[in-house]
Amino acid sequence: MKPPIHYRKQIPLFYEKSEAEYRKDPYERYDGMVTKQSVIHLADEVWKNYPMQAVFDFAENHCADYSEHNILELGCGVGRWIGTLARRFPNSRCWGIDYSYQMLRRASEFWVEGKEILMDLTRRGFAERLTVQGHQLQNLQFGLAKAESLPFDSESQDLVLNSFLLDRLQEPSKGLLEMHRVLKPKGKLILVTPLNFYTAAQWEAFYPPVKLSLLLAKIGFDILDWQEEMVIQEPMDFHGNVVTWKCLGFVAVKSGGN
């Protein structure tokens, strides 16, 4: 694994974001985006369930036994998915990678440092302020990197995960190539995406979803599961407003090996 360029408050940085990149990235806005993501992914009691449970349900049959493996989540945000797996498989080595330092800071506070997180929900119509107790996981690390240029050695990961990431990458094809590179032969990729691309060129390259399936085969993936009608409702406020995402979920295995 490549060494970090440097650390920022114990978060290893494998990519040096410029000041312009920090200002441009909406996920670096602590009081807005980080708070929002924390409420969605860490405060189940507010919503009476986990709003993104459909992602976990889709993945469940494909990540049932990773008790002593290398598990990597890209675009981990505040760390709910990789943190859940790190708790479930305490003997596995888990990494959460994100492009946002502020997201990683919150993830590390909650999942590694075990801090109690205070969330002010008044902006979303709730009257109370909520505290959520974190965990102290010894088998989980977080770091800043771009999905298109990962610091991990080739064929080093048993399982690679990501959700709501692919259509946010500047170069989705390069990101998929990197996921393939770091996976061991027969390693597994689990990916969920709303296919909500930013540019006309990306829509042309990756939509309809059959284009993505052809690209995966070209890269060297065999598709194990493919679901195009996964509906996820992201809660917005106390009134019950939601954003509805129509997602593609797929599981693919890296060709080769025994």
C-alpha positions, 0 to 999 in steps of 0.5 A, a space after each residue: 500500500 502506498 504511504 500517505 502524503 501526510 495526515 490531517 488530524 489522524 486521517 491519512 491523505 493519499 491525495 492532496 486536494 487543492 484549496 480550490 478543490 476543497 471549496 468546490 466540493 459540497 461534501 466538505 461543508 461540515 454544517 450542511 452536508 456532514 450533518 445531513 449525512 450523519 442524521 441519515 446514516 447514524 440516527 436510525 431512531 429519528 426515522 424509525 429505521 435505516 433509510 438506506 437499508 435496501 442497499 444492505 438487503 441487496 448486498 446481504 447474500 453476497 457478503 455473508 462470510 468475510 470473517 478474515 478478509 480485506 474489505 474496502 468501501 469507496 465513497 464511504 461518507 460517514 462510514 455506515 456500511 464499512 463500519 457495520 461490516 467492521 463490527 460484524 467481522 472483527 477479524 477482517 481488515 477494513 478501510 473506508 475511502 472518501 474524497 471528503 475530509 470532513 466526511 472522513 473526520 465524522 466517520 473516524 470520530 464515530 466508528 474509530 474514536 468512539 465519540 458521542 455525536 451531537 446532532 441538531 435536528 431543528 433545521 429539519 423540523 425536529 424539536 430535539 437535539 440528538 446524541 448518538 454514541 460511537 464505537 471504537 473499532 480496532 479493525 477499521 481505518 479511514 483515508 482520503 483518496 480518489 476512487 480513480 487512483 487508489 493507494 492499495 496494492 493490486 490484488 489486495 482486496 477480497 471485497 470492494 463496496 460502494 453506493 451512490 458513488 459511480 455517477 459522481 466520479 469524473 471518470 467512472 470507467 477509470 474508477 471501475 478499472 481501479 476497483 478491478 485492479 485492487 480486487 483479488 482474483 475471484 474478489 467481489 464488487 458490490 455496487 449501488 448507483 442511481 445512475 444520476 450522471 453529471 454530464 451529457 458525455 457520461 449519460 451517453 457512455 453509461 446509459 442505458 445500464 446495458 452499456 455498463 454491463 458491457 463495460 464490466 465484462 470488457 474490464 474483466 468482471 463476471 456479473 453475479 446479480 443485477 437489479 435495475 429497479 431498486 428504490 431508495 427513499 432518502 428522508 429530508 425532514 420531519 414532515 416526511 418529504 423524501 427524495 426517491 432514487 431509482 437505483 441499479 445494484 449489481 454484484 460482480 466477481 473478478 475473473 480469474 483464479 480458482 
